[in-house]
Amino acid sequence: MKKLLSNKFKSSLFISLCFSVLFTSCYKDKGSVTMTYYKGAAIYGNVETLRNTPLISSAETIENPGKIFIGEDFILIGEEHKGIHVFDNSNPNSPVNVSFLDIPFSKEFFVEDNVIYAESHYDFLKIDISNIYSPSILFRYENTFGSPLLNNSGEQLLGFDFELVTETLKLNSPELNALNESFNLYYDYSDQLIPASKVPSSFAGSSSQDVGTLNKIAIYDKFIYMIGKSKLLYFEDNQSSFVNVQELLLEDGLETIYLEDDNLFIGSDNSMTIVNVSTPSAPNYVSEYFHSVSCDPVLPFKDVAYLTLRSNDDGCNGTINSLDVIDINNINNPIPLTSIPMSSPYGLRIVNNYLFIGEGINGLTVFDANSPENLVYINNYENIHAYDIMMHPTISDRLLTTNQNGLQQYAIDFTTMEVYHLSTIGY
């Protein structure tokens, strides 16, 4: 997922090609081109040591937050590549940091029915949190995302140490061709190029209750769906293991996924793709709606889909900053209804027929969405810097947002549309 805060996008998506605005140093000279990109040097070790890491440890300070989940009495905040912070939120005015779930190399997780589904390096975990103070791993499905790559000593690939480099590459070289398909170049222990297709999908990125719109995992009828850079991975949870890991190839640049009824709405940097999962074991491509290149969360709601298109920051290409409303009454033929210019739209949420849109440092914007084809502007709360937006699963007047300073909790008076700050979990 693009990360919930703006500065989390940059490390994994930052790349400069000849046509890039940033770090441009491209020129042709006798069949070569100079490019600036991220070069990854392989790091090797013992995967079994990571797998034997104790799950529960004492509370830690949040340093590099990722995915956030809001439960009825608790909050989970991902720590990029490390695990999940657990907060007791029974008193929303004073949430308490109670523990840390140590999940090495984790980025994405999803919560359903008191279970955390989380990626951990090559593996996918199912964690019981029916007692949030005493969670346990129900089972680990090893090598879900690919088999470990080995060095000459038999150690497994654990990750990459990235460095921003500027190099002159020959035209039609493997390196230049690889940069046309990936944001990074990956090199093994002998400094040989590893094709991006050989790198496990969980290495590629930086990561019934309430979730935001910046997601990369969805669950439907015991099937788990995850998006990679250009494909949908899916497999069945049969309670004792994960089975039938398969892939559905889609287009490049996939960013977010959102489930509505029996359809997956997948946002990419230039389109919204609809995949039907009424037969969960056989997801079926339905249709696609193309838009200008940008960063793109999607929020389907009844017969429309709301798309926020953002450009010019966080590694987002393009020139468009807007809210697009798409008629999806016929999912085989999505039709644009309207487009509203925005400043910097990120995540979005519908509550009581009000559409809340986080615009980062440009505030929290609200529309009356009773008539989706004719949204009515209500207000922009300039003092509420918001990226993703979430609601409490059982308290209807509770709004939670993320910004550069942390997770904020607010109470809303829907009569006056006044918003009152309750607490902050700082980063």
C-alpha positions in Angstrom: 0.0 0.0 0.0 1.1 3.4 -0.4 1.8 4.0 3.3 -0.6 5.9 5.5 1.8 8.8 5.9 3.3 10.7 3.0 7.0 10.1 3.9 6.4 6.4 3.8 6.0 6.3 0.1 9.4 7.6 -0.9 11.8 4.8 0.1 10.3 2.1 -2.1 8.8 4.0 -5.0 11.5 6.5 -5.7 13.1 6.0 -9.0 14.4 8.2 -11.7 14.1 7.4 -15.4 15.0 9.5 -18.3 11.6 11.1 -18.3 11.5 11.6 -14.5 11.4 15.1 -13.0 13.6 14.2 -10.1 17.2 13.0 -10.2 17.3 13.4 -13.9 20.8 12.7 -15.3 20.0 10.9 -18.5 21.9 11.3 -21.7 22.6 9.1 -24.7 26.2 8.5 -25.7 27.1 5.8 -28.2 24.4 3.4 -27.3 24.3 4.1 -23.5 22.2 6.0 -21.1 23.0 7.4 -17.6 20.3 6.7 -15.0 19.8 7.2 -11.3 17.9 4.4 -9.5 17.9 2.3 -6.3 20.3 -0.6 -6.4 19.6 -3.4 -4.0 22.5 -5.6 -2.6 21.3 -8.9 -1.3 21.4 -9.7 2.5 21.5 -13.4 3.5 20.9 -15.2 6.7 18.9 -18.0 8.4 15.2 -17.8 7.8 14.5 -20.4 10.5 16.0 -18.0 13.1 13.4 -15.4 12.0 10.6 -17.9 12.1 11.5 -18.8 15.7 11.2 -15.2 16.9 8.9 -15.0 19.9 5.6 -13.3 18.9 5.0 -11.1 22.0 7.4 -8.5 23.4 7.1 -5.4 25.5 5.7 -2.2 24.1 8.0 -0.2 21.7 8.1 3.3 20.4 6.5 3.8 16.9 9.2 4.8 14.5 8.1 3.8 11.0 4.3 3.3 11.0 2.5 1.4 8.3 -0.9 -0.3 8.2 -3.5 0.7 10.9 -6.5 -1.3 12.1 -9.2 0.0 14.5 -10.9 -2.6 16.7 -13.7 -2.0 19.2 -11.4 -1.7 22.2 -7.9 -1.8 20.6 -5.8 -0.3 17.8 -3.1 -2.1 15.8 -0.4 0.0 14.2 2.1 -1.7 11.9 5.8 -1.0 12.2 7.3 -1.4 8.8 9.3 -4.6 8.3 9.2 -5.3 12.1 5.7 -6.1 13.5 2.6 -4.6 15.0 2.1 -2.2 18.0 -0.9 -3.0 20.2 -2.8 -0.2 21.9 -5.6 -0.6 24.5 -8.2 2.0 23.3 -11.0 1.2 25.8 -10.5 4.9 26.8 -10.2 6.8 23.5 -9.1 9.9 25.4 -6.0 8.0 26.6 -5.0 5.0 24.6 -2.3 2.8 26.2 0.6 1.1 24.3 0.5 -2.4 25.8 2.7 -4.7 23.7 4.5 -5.3 20.4 3.9 -8.3 18.0 7.3 -9.2 16.6 6.7 -10.2 13.0 10.0 -9.9 11.1 9.8 -8.3 7.6 6.1 -7.6 7.9 4.5 -4.9 5.9 0.8 -5.8 5.3 -1.8 -7.2 7.6 -5.6 -7.6 7.7 -7.9 -8.3 10.6 -11.1 -10.3 10.5 -13.0 -12.3 13.2 -10.3 -11.8 15.8 -7.6 -13.0 13.5 -4.6 -11.1 12.1 -3.5 -12.2 8.6 0.0 -11.0 8.2 2.8 -11.4 5.7 6.2 -12.1 7.2 9.0 -12.4 4.7 8.4 -15.5 2.6 5.5 -16.6 4.9 1.9 -15.7 5.6 0.7 -15.9 9.3 -2.6 -16.4 10.9 -2.6 -15.0 14.5 -5.4 -15.4 17.1 -6.2 -12.1 18.9 -9.4 -13.2 20.6 -7.4 -12.2 23.7 -5.5 -9.2 22.6 -3.2 -9.4 25.6 -2.3 -13.0 24.8 -2.1 -13.5 21.0 -0.8 -16.7 19.4 0.2 -17.9 16.0 -2.5 -20.3 14.8 -0.3 -21.4 11.9 2.3 -20.3 9.5 2.1 -21.0 5.8 5.8 -21.1 4.7 7.0 -19.8 1.4 3.6 -18.4 0.3 5.4 -15.6 -1.6 8.1 -17.8 -3.2 11.0 -20.1 -2.3 14.1 -18.7 -0.6 16.9 -17.7 -2.9 20.3 -19.1 -1.6 23.9 -17.8 -1.7 26.9 -20.1 -2.2 26.9 -20.9 1.6 23.3 -22.1 1.6 22.0 -19.0 3.4 18.6 -17.6 2.5 17.9 -14.2 1.0 16.5 -12.0 3.7 16.2 -8.7 2.0 18.2 -6.0 0.2 20.3 -3.0 1.2 19.3 -0.3 -1.2 21.6 2.5 -2.3 20.7 5.4 -4.7 23.2 5.2 -7.5 23.9 6.9 -10.9 25.3 4.6 -13.5 25.7 4.5 -17.3 23.9 1.5 -18.8 24.1 0.1 -22.3 21.0 0.3 -24.4 19.1 -3.0 -24.4 21.2 -4.3 -21.5 19.5 -6.6 -18.9 19.8 -3.8 -16.3 18.1 -1.2 -18.5 15.4 -3.6 -19.6 14.8 -4.5 -15.9 14.3 -0.9 -15.0 11.5 -0.7 -17.5 9.7 -3.3 -15.4 10.6 -2.6 -11.8 11.3 0.4 -9.6 14.6 -1.1 -8.3 17.4 -3.4 -9.5 18.2 -6.4 -7.3 21.7 -8.1 -7.1 22.7 -11.4 -5.5 25.8 -12.4 -3.5 28.0 -12.5 -6.7 26.7 -9.1 -7.9 24.6 -10.8 -10.6 21.2 -9.2 -11.5 18.2 -11.0 -10.0 15.2 -10.6 -12.3 12.3 -8.8 -10.6 10.1 -11.8 -11.3 12.3 -14.0 -9.2 12.1 -11.7 -6.1 9.3 -12.8 -3.8 6.3 -10.5 -4.0 6.6 -9.7 -0.2 10.0 -8.1 -0.9 8.6 -5.7 -3.5 7.0 -3.0 -1.4 8.1 -1.0 1.5 3.0 -2.8 3.5 -16.1 -7.2 9.7 -14.2 -4.3 11.6 -13.0 -1.0 10.2 -10.2 -0.5 7.7 -9.2 2.5 5.7 -9.0 2.7 1.9 -5.2 2.3 1.6 -5.2 -1.5 1.6 -3.3 -4.3 -0.1 -5.3 -7.2 1.4 -8.9 -8.2 1.3 -10.8 -11.3 2.5 -13.9 -12.8 1.0 -15.6 -16.1 2.0 -12.3 -17.5 3.6 -10.2 -16.5 0.6 -7.4 -14.0 1.0 -6.6 -11.7 -1.9 -3.4 -9.6 -2.0 -2.1 -7.3 -4.6 1.5 -7.2 -5.7 3.0 -4.8 -8.2 1.2 -6.3 -11.2 -0.7 -9.3 -10.0 -3.4 -10.5 -7.6 -2.3 -13.4 -5.3 -5.1 -15.4 -3.8 -5.4 -18.5 -1.6 -7.9 -20.3 0.6 -7.9 -20.3 4.4 -9.2 -23.8 5.3 -8.7 -23.1 9.1 -5.7 -25.4 9.4 -3.6 -24.0 6.6 -3.5 -21.9 3.5 -4.0 -23.8 0.2 -4.0 -23.3 -3.5 -1.8 -20.2 -3.8 -2.5 -18.8 -7.2 -2.0 -15.6 -9.2 -4.1 -13.5 -11.5 -2.0 -11.2 -13.7 -3.2 -7.7 -14.0 -1.6 -4.5 -15.1 1.5 -2.9 -13.7 1.4 -0.3 -10.9 -1.3 -1.8 -8.6 -1.7 0.2 -5.4 -4.9 -0.5 -3.4 -7.6 -3.0 -3.0 -11.1 -2.7 -1.6 -13.9 -5.3 -1.4 -17.5 -4.4 -1.9 -20.1 -7.1 -2.1 -18.5 -9.8 -4.3 -16.2 -7.5 -6.3 -12.7 -6.3 -5.7 -12.0 -2.7 -6.7 -8.3 -2.4 -7.4 -6.7 1.0 -7.8 -3.5 1.4 -9.9 -1.6 4.5 -11.0 -3.8 4.8 -14.1 -6.9 2.8 -13.7 -9.6 1.2 -11.5 -9.9 -2.6 -12.2 -12.9 -4.6 -11.1 -12.4 -8.3 -10.4 -15.5 -10.5 -9.4 -15.0 -13.1 -6.7 -18.5 -14.6 -6.5 -16.6 -17.8 -7.2 -13.8 -17.1 -4.7 -11.4 -19.7 -6.0 -11.6 -18.3 -9.5 -11.5 -14.5 -9.5 -12.6 -13.1 -12.8 -11.6 -9.9 -14.5 -14.7 -7.8 -15.2 -13.8 -4.4 -16.4 -11.4 -1.4 -16.1 -11.8 2.3 -15.9 -8.8 4.3 -17.0 -7.8 7.7 -15.7 -4.8 10.0 -15.8 -1.6 8.8 -14.2 -1.7 9.4 -10.4 -1.9 7.7 -7.0 -5.3 6.2 -6.6 -7.3 4.8 -3.6 -10.7 3.5 -4.6 -13.9 3.5 -2.4 -16.9 1.7 -3.8 -20.2 2.6 -2.2 -23.5 1.3 -3.5 -23.8 2.2 -7.2 -20.8 4.5 -7.4 -17.0 4.3 -6.8 -15.1 7.3 -5.5 -11.5 7.7 -6.7 -9.0 10.2 -5.3 -6.4 11.0 -7.9 -3.2 12.6 -6.5 -0.1 13.8 -8.3 3.1 15.8 -7.7 4.2 14.3 -4.4 5.1 11.0 -2.7 6.5 9.7 -5.9 3.1 10.1 -7.7 3.4 11.0 -11.4 1.0 13.0 -13.4 -0.7 16.4 -13.0 -4.2 15.6 -11.7 -5.5 16.2 -8.2 -9.2 15.4 -8.1 -12.1 13.4 -6.8 -13.7 11.3 -9.5 -17.1 9.8 -9.1 -17.8 6.7 -11.3 -21.1 5.1 -12.0 -20.7 1.3 -11.4 -24.3 0.3 -11.5 -23.2 -1.7 -14.6 -19.8 -3.0 -13.4 -19.1 -4.2 -17.0 -19.1 -0.6 -18.1 -18.0 2.0 -15.5 -19.1 5.5 -16.5 -17.7 8.8 -15.1 -20.3 11.0 -13.4 -18.3 13.9 -12.2 -14.8 15.1 -11.3 -14.0 17.7 -8.6 -10.7 19.4 -8.4 -8.9 18.8 -5.0 -5.6 20.0 -3.5 -4.0 16.7 -2.5 -6.5 13.8 -1.9 -5.5 10.6 -0.2 -7.8 8.3 1.7 -11.6 8.7 1.9 -14.6 7.4 3.8 -18.4 7.6 3.7 -20.2 8.1 7.1 -23.9 9.0 7.5 -23.9 10.0 3.8 -21.0 12.4 4.3 -17.9 11.8 2.2 -14.7 12.5 4.2 -11.5 13.0 2.2 -8.0 13.4 3.7 -5.9 15.9 1.8 -2.7 15.6 3.8 -1.4 19.0 5.0 -4.3 20.6 3.1 -6.8 19.4 5.7 -9.9 17.2 5.9 -12.6 17.9 3.3 -16.2 16.9 3.7 -19.0 16.6 1.1 -22.7 15.8 1.4 -23.0 12.6 -0.6 -26.7 12.0 -0.7 -26.6 12.7 -4.4 -23.2 11.2 -5.6 -23.5 12.8 -9.1 -24.0 16.2 -7.4 -21.8 16.3 -4.3 -22.3 19.3 -2.0 -19.2 20.8 -0.4 -19.6 21.1 3.4 -16.3 22.2 4.8 -12.5 21.9 4.8 -11.0 21.5 8.3 -7.7 23.1 7.6 -6.3 22.2 11.1 -6.9 18.5 10.6 -4.1 17.1 8.5 -5.3 13.8 7.3 -4.0 11.0 5.0 -6.0 7.9 5.5 -9.4 8.0 7.3 -11.1 5.3 9.5 -14.2 4.9 11.6 -14.7 3.2 14.8 -16.5 -0.2 14.2 -19.2 0.4 16.9 -19.2 4.1 17.7 -20.8 6.0 14.9 -19.6 9.5 15.8 -15.9 8.5 16.0 -13.4 9.5 13.3 -9.8 8.5 13.1 -7.2 9.9 10.8 -3.5 9.6 10.2 -1.0 12.4 9.6 2.7 13.2 9.9 2.4 13.4 13.7 0.5 10.2 14.3 -3.0 8.7 14.6 -5.7 11.2 15.7 -9.0 10.4 17.3 -12.0 12.7 16.9 -15.7 12.9 17.9 -18.1 14.3 15.4 -21.4 16.2 16.0 -23.3 15.4 12.8 -25.8 18.1 13.6 -23.4 20.9 13.7 -20.5 19.1 11.8 -18.2 20.2 14.6 -15.2 17.9 15.1 -13.6 17.5 18.5 -10.1 16.2 19.1 -9.9 13.3 21.6 -6.4 12.0 21.6 -3.2 11.4 19.6 -1.0 8.3 19.3 2.2 10.0 18.3 4.9 8.7 15.9 
